[in-house]
Amino acid sequence: MRQRIAIHTYARISVRLSIHSLIRLHQRTTVRFSVHPYFNQSIRMWRQ
């Protein structure tokens, strides 16, 4: 029973951490795109 609770809390914490890191990464990339046009251009070339 205690193990199940521990697994549940760990899953909740990991989900929250992943969502938080995704949001931070998104904010960082948008800032980088607005600041560095060269980086944006290289990403566009890399996608093609």
C-alpha positions in Angstrom: 0.0 0.0 0.0 2.7 2.4 0.9 4.7 1.5 -2.2 1.7 2.4 -4.4 1.4 5.8 -2.7 5.1 6.4 -3.3 4.8 5.5 -6.9 1.8 7.7 -7.3 3.5 10.7 -5.7 6.6 10.1 -7.8 4.6 10.0 -11.0 2.8 13.3 -10.1 6.1 15.0 -9.3 7.8 13.7 -12.5 4.8 14.9 -14.6 4.9 18.3 -12.9 8.6 18.6 -13.4 8.4 17.6 -17.1 5.6 20.1 -17.8 7.6 22.8 -16.0 10.8 22.0 -17.9 8.8 22.0 -21.2 7.3 25.4 -20.4 10.8 26.8 -19.5 12.3 25.3 -22.6 9.6 26.9 -24.8 10.1 30.3 -23.2 13.8 30.0 -23.7 13.5 29.0 -27.3 11.1 31.8 -28.1 13.4 34.3 -26.4 16.3 32.9 -28.4 14.4 33.1 -31.7 13.5 36.7 -31.0 17.1 37.6 -30.0 19.1 35.5 -32.5 17.9 35.7 -36.1 20.9 33.6 -37.2 19.9 30.8 -34.9 16.3 31.0 -36.3 17.8 30.8 -39.9 20.0 27.8 -39.0 17.0 26.0 -37.5 15.0 26.7 -40.7 17.9 25.3 -42.8 18.2 22.3 -40.5 14.5 21.5 -40.9 14.7 21.4 -44.7 
